[in-house]
Amino acid sequence: MKTSLYTGIALATVMAAGLATPALAQSTSDWSGPYIGVYGGYLEGQDDANESLVFDRDFDGEFDDTVVLNGTTNSAFSPGSCPDTANGSTPGARCTKDDGGVEGGVRLGYDMQFGNWVVGAVGEVSAVDAKDSVTSFSTTPASYTMVRDLEHTAALRARIGYAAGPVLFYGTGGVAYGKVNNRFQTTNGANSFTEQTNEDDADGYQYGAGMEWKLAPNLTLVGEYLYTSLEAGDYVVRAGPGTAGPTNPFILPPNTAGTDIARSNGDFDYHGFRLGMNVRF
């Protein structure tokens, strides 16, 4: 629903801007050939409200175990979770929503025109500053937060559009790659916490729509919306004994070595709104 809303807003804005200009009455421009461009934009993450941390108590690689309180079957993480960063050790301290991100990059593309229809391909490389967090709370009380920082992306997409005067309306979609840096933070000072795996490559896809408007024969202004979904690699942190006592939930028998912790959702999804310029040859 949220993706559809953003897509609708983006398309409506793009089309309104294009239809509002009298220049659309001009003859169709020639869009065939290569181009190079730059762009910048704002990113808005799509939180998974049901995301939490998950646990592997028996080290079988399956994060389907419950961390229980000593002598009971009660979950040690009954206070719950939030899809953001904790402000303290308890849910009462609330969580701070992840800030929106920014990106900037370069693109290289090629188009072929058939009447009013234009088809082509574009490759992009972006520097990105965006994050995606999740927190779970234990009864200790303590908070445990995992953060993904997206550092850069690359994408290869197809484009298909319709030229009307100096304006090209288009849809686009293809594959995407991202470089992710994982972080872990907690208010638990008793257990030890050690990274077990930290896969920082993420693969996925992009799709969206936009408008390209010729300001001069070889210079265009671009506005577009893109939805990106990246599947991040495994990030696992092991909670070990540290200075905790034998009744600590993370080190209860039969596995006194500790508990592996991961995120329940491996996806890093976000909406991007961009402005850019292309030079066409």
C-alpha positions as CSV (number, residue, x, y, z in Angstrom):
1,M,0.0,0.0,0.0
2,K,2.7,2.5,1.0
3,T,4.7,1.7,-2.2
4,S,1.6,2.2,-4.4
5,L,1.0,5.6,-2.6
6,Y,4.5,6.8,-3.3
7,T,4.4,5.6,-6.9
8,G,1.1,7.4,-7.4
9,I,2.4,10.7,-6.0
10,A,5.6,10.5,-8.0
11,L,3.8,9.8,-11.2
12,A,1.1,12.4,-10.6
13,T,3.8,15.0,-9.9
14,V,5.8,14.1,-13.0
15,M,2.8,14.1,-15.3
16,A,1.4,17.3,-14.0
17,A,4.7,19.1,-14.4
18,G,5.0,17.8,-18.0
19,L,1.4,18.5,-19.0
20,A,1.5,22.0,-17.6
21,T,4.1,23.2,-20.1
22,P,3.0,24.5,-23.5
23,A,6.2,23.0,-24.9
24,L,4.4,19.7,-25.3
25,A,2.8,21.0,-28.4
26,Q,6.1,21.0,-30.1
27,S,7.2,18.2,-32.5
28,T,8.6,15.1,-30.9
29,S,12.3,15.3,-30.1
30,D,15.0,12.8,-31.1
31,W,15.9,10.6,-28.0
32,S,18.1,8.1,-29.8
33,G,21.7,7.7,-28.7
34,P,23.9,7.6,-25.6
35,Y,23.8,9.9,-22.6
36,I,25.6,10.5,-19.3
37,G,24.2,12.2,-16.2
38,V,24.3,13.0,-12.6
39,Y,21.6,12.9,-9.9
40,G,20.8,13.4,-6.3
41,G,17.9,12.5,-4.1
42,Y,16.1,11.7,-0.8
43,L,15.5,8.2,0.4
44,E,12.7,7.0,2.7
45,G,13.1,3.6,4.3
46,Q,10.1,1.2,4.5
47,D,10.0,-0.2,8.0
48,D,8.7,-3.7,8.7
49,A,6.4,-3.2,11.7
50,N,6.6,-6.9,12.6
51,E,10.4,-7.2,12.5
52,S,12.2,-8.4,15.6
53,L,15.4,-10.1,16.6
54,V,15.4,-13.9,16.4
55,F,17.5,-16.5,18.2
56,D,19.4,-19.7,17.7
57,R,20.0,-21.5,21.0
58,D,21.2,-24.8,19.7
59,F,23.6,-23.5,17.0
60,D,21.8,-25.5,14.3
61,G,21.7,-22.4,12.0
62,E,17.9,-22.1,12.4
63,F,16.7,-19.0,14.2
64,D,13.6,-20.5,15.6
65,D,14.3,-20.8,19.3
66,T,12.9,-18.9,22.3
67,V,15.2,-17.4,24.9
68,V,13.4,-18.2,28.1
69,L,13.8,-17.1,31.7
70,N,15.5,-19.5,34.1
71,G,13.2,-22.2,35.3
72,T,10.2,-21.1,33.2
73,T,8.9,-21.3,29.6
74,N,8.4,-17.5,29.6
75,S,10.1,-15.5,26.9
76,A,12.9,-13.3,28.1
77,F,12.0,-10.9,25.3
78,S,8.3,-10.5,26.1
79,P,8.5,-6.7,26.3
80,G,8.5,-6.7,22.5
81,S,10.3,-5.0,19.6
82,C,10.3,-1.9,17.4
83,P,11.5,-1.4,13.8
84,D,13.8,1.5,14.8
85,T,16.6,2.4,17.3
86,A,15.9,2.2,21.1
87,N,16.3,5.3,23.2
88,G,16.9,3.3,26.4
89,S,16.6,-0.2,28.0
90,T,12.8,-0.4,28.1
91,P,10.0,0.1,25.6
92,G,8.9,3.0,27.7
93,A,11.9,4.9,26.6
94,R,10.5,4.6,23.1
95,C,12.4,4.3,19.8
96,T,13.7,6.9,17.4
97,K,12.6,6.4,13.8
98,D,15.4,6.0,11.3
99,D,16.2,9.3,9.5
100,G,15.6,9.6,5.8
101,G,18.7,9.0,3.7
102,V,20.4,10.8,0.8
103,E,22.1,9.6,-2.4
104,G,24.1,11.0,-5.3
105,G,25.5,9.3,-8.3
106,V,26.3,9.1,-12.0
107,R,24.5,7.2,-14.8
108,L,25.3,6.1,-18.3
109,G,22.6,5.0,-20.7
110,Y,21.5,4.4,-24.3
111,D,18.1,4.9,-25.9
112,M,16.5,3.9,-29.2
113,Q,13.4,5.7,-30.6
114,F,10.6,4.1,-32.6
115,G,8.1,6.8,-33.5
116,N,7.0,8.1,-30.1
117,W,8.2,5.1,-28.2
118,V,11.6,5.0,-26.7
119,V,13.4,1.9,-25.3
120,G,16.8,1.7,-23.7
121,A,19.0,0.7,-20.8
122,V,20.8,2.6,-18.0
123,G,23.5,1.8,-15.5
124,E,24.1,3.8,-12.3
125,V,26.5,4.0,-9.4
126,S,25.4,5.9,-6.2
127,A,27.0,7.0,-3.0
128,V,24.3,6.5,-0.3
129,D,23.8,7.4,3.3
130,A,20.8,5.5,4.7
131,K,20.1,3.1,7.6
132,D,17.6,0.4,8.6
133,S,17.3,-0.5,12.3
134,V,15.5,-3.0,14.5
135,T,15.4,-3.3,18.3
136,S,14.1,-6.0,20.7
137,F,13.8,-5.6,24.5
138,S,14.5,-8.1,27.2
139,T,13.0,-8.3,30.7
140,T,16.5,-7.6,32.3
141,P,15.7,-4.8,31.3
142,A,17.9,-4.2,28.2
143,S,17.7,-3.3,24.6
144,Y,19.4,-4.9,21.6
145,T,19.6,-3.1,18.3
146,M,20.9,-4.1,14.9
147,V,21.6,-1.5,12.3
148,R,22.2,-1.8,8.6
149,D,24.1,1.2,7.0
150,L,23.8,1.4,3.2
151,E,27.0,2.9,1.8
152,H,26.7,2.6,-2.0
153,T,24.6,1.0,-4.7
154,A,24.8,0.0,-8.3
155,A,21.9,-0.7,-10.7
156,L,21.2,-1.9,-14.3
157,R,17.7,-1.2,-15.5
158,A,15.7,-1.2,-18.7
159,R,13.6,1.8,-19.7
160,I,10.6,2.2,-21.8
161,G,9.0,5.6,-22.5
162,Y,6.7,7.7,-24.6
163,A,7.9,11.0,-26.1
164,A,5.6,14.0,-26.2
165,G,7.3,17.1,-27.5
166,P,10.4,17.8,-25.4
167,V,9.2,15.4,-22.6
168,L,9.8,11.7,-22.2
169,F,7.6,9.8,-19.8
170,Y,9.1,6.5,-18.8
171,G,8.9,3.4,-16.6
172,T,12.1,1.6,-15.5
173,G,13.1,-1.6,-13.8
174,G,16.0,-4.0,-13.3
175,V,18.6,-5.4,-10.9
176,A,20.3,-3.6,-8.0
177,Y,23.3,-4.2,-5.7
178,G,24.2,-2.6,-2.4
179,K,27.1,-2.5,0.0
180,V,25.9,-2.7,3.6
181,N,27.7,-2.2,6.9
182,N,26.1,-4.0,9.9
183,R,26.3,-2.7,13.5
184,F,25.1,-4.1,16.9
185,Q,24.5,-2.1,20.1
186,T,23.0,-3.1,23.4
187,T,22.5,-1.8,27.0
188,N,23.3,-5.3,28.3
189,G,26.7,-5.0,30.0
190,A,26.8,-8.5,31.5
191,N,27.0,-10.8,28.4
192,S,29.7,-10.7,25.8
193,F,28.7,-10.1,22.2
194,T,30.8,-11.2,19.2
195,E,30.1,-11.0,15.5
196,Q,29.8,-14.5,13.9
197,T,29.0,-13.5,10.3
198,N,28.8,-10.1,8.7
199,E,27.8,-10.5,5.0
200,D,27.8,-7.0,3.7
201,D,26.7,-7.6,0.1
202,A,23.0,-7.1,-0.8
203,D,21.3,-8.0,-4.1
204,G,17.9,-7.1,-5.3
205,Y,15.8,-5.1,-7.7
206,Q,14.6,-1.6,-8.5
207,Y,11.6,-0.2,-10.4
208,G,9.9,3.1,-10.8
209,A,8.9,5.9,-13.2
210,G,10.0,9.3,-14.2
211,M,10.1,12.2,-16.7
212,E,13.0,13.6,-18.7
213,W,12.6,17.1,-20.2
214,K,14.8,18.6,-22.8
215,L,16.1,22.0,-21.7
216,A,18.4,22.2,-24.8
217,P,19.1,19.9,-27.7
218,N,21.7,18.0,-25.7
219,L,20.7,18.8,-22.1
220,T,17.8,17.3,-20.1
221,L,16.3,17.6,-16.7
222,V,15.2,14.3,-15.0
223,G,12.8,13.7,-12.1
224,E,12.0,10.2,-11.0
225,Y,10.8,7.8,-8.3
226,L,12.5,4.5,-7.6
227,Y,11.6,1.7,-5.2
228,T,14.5,-0.5,-4.2
229,S,14.5,-3.8,-2.4
230,L,17.8,-5.3,-1.4
231,E,18.3,-8.7,0.3
232,A,21.1,-8.2,2.8
233,G,23.4,-11.0,3.7
234,D,23.4,-12.8,7.1
235,Y,24.5,-10.8,10.1
236,V,24.8,-12.9,13.3
237,V,26.0,-11.8,16.8
238,R,26.7,-14.3,19.5
239,A,25.7,-13.5,23.1
240,G,28.3,-15.3,25.3
241,P,28.7,-15.7,29.0
242,G,30.7,-12.5,29.7
243,T,30.3,-11.8,33.4
244,A,26.7,-13.1,33.5
245,G,25.7,-15.7,36.1
246,P,24.6,-19.2,35.2
247,T,20.9,-18.3,35.3
248,N,21.4,-15.8,32.5
249,P,18.8,-16.6,29.7
250,F,21.4,-16.5,26.9
251,I,23.6,-19.3,28.5
252,L,21.1,-21.6,30.1
253,P,21.7,-25.4,29.5
254,P,21.8,-27.3,27.3
255,N,23.9,-24.7,25.5
256,T,26.0,-22.7,28.0
257,A,28.2,-21.3,25.2
258,G,25.6,-18.7,24.4
259,T,22.9,-17.7,21.8
260,D,23.2,-16.5,18.2
261,I,21.1,-13.4,17.4
262,A,20.0,-12.2,13.9
263,R,17.2,-10.1,12.3
264,S,13.9,-11.7,11.3
265,N,13.8,-9.7,8.0
266,G,16.7,-9.7,5.6
267,D,15.3,-7.1,3.3
268,F,16.4,-3.4,3.1
269,D,13.6,-1.6,1.2
270,Y,13.4,2.1,0.5
271,H,11.7,4.7,-1.7
272,G,13.9,7.2,-3.6
273,F,13.0,10.6,-5.1
274,R,15.5,12.1,-7.4
275,L,16.4,15.1,-9.6
276,G,19.2,14.9,-12.1
277,M,20.6,16.2,-15.4
278,N,21.7,14.2,-18.5
279,V,24.0,15.2,-21.4
280,R,22.9,13.5,-24.6
281,F,25.2,12.8,-27.6
